[in-house]
């Protein structure tokens, strides 16, 4: 698809063609800034859009910040996990393209156009574009060495089981075609959701591309990813998704 054709189609549509889904758990201090930057990027691109925040049982002002910024708000009554939040966001999304990014400041909303470019211009076969923290600029303090090693192990296992290499299987900054997402039966409720999606897409022969992204330190606090507990879940998800 040529640039001019893509932009014309998006600009003339009355319905949202880009849905941004942001799962958030106790992120009131960073969410507002992320939303403001996200809206600014989408306005500059001129795309009909919507932004969906899934408040995953926060006990701070996350929901209030989301409402103040005019998002579509979905709230869980308790913390059910990133996978549950993303699946609810996917079901609500009405755009042809679904962007996912985190609310903690680790992703740069200004890089959304880079992730959208391949699905707009490389043909309808591209089902997903994943942001790769290892191919782009990365703050070494943003990820522990253990998480780096774990990611590489998961990448190697995915290559072994699917025959396709991805450099950052755990990245949450992505763009999906909504019709491709809807063809997947997703079961994960936690951090393993991104792994399940990429393995099932690769298994079905979907085209998955990667682009470099910037990886920043989260605004404050610490990652809630449990290295061993969630690592085991991710490992099992890779195996299950390959054979189911």
Secondary structure, 3 states (H helix, E strand, C coil): CCHHHHHHHHHHCCCCCEEEEEEECCCHHHHHHHHHHHHHHHHHHCCCEEEEEEEECCCCCHHHHHHHCCCEEEEECCCCCHHHHHHHHHHHCCCCEEEECCCCCCCCHHHHHHHHHHHHHCCCCEEEEEEECCCCCECHHHCCHHHHHHHHHHHHHHHHHHCCCCCCCCCCCEEEEHHHHCCCCCCCCCCCHHHHHHHHHHHCCCEEEEEECCECCCCCCCCCCCHHHHHHHHHHHHHHHHHC
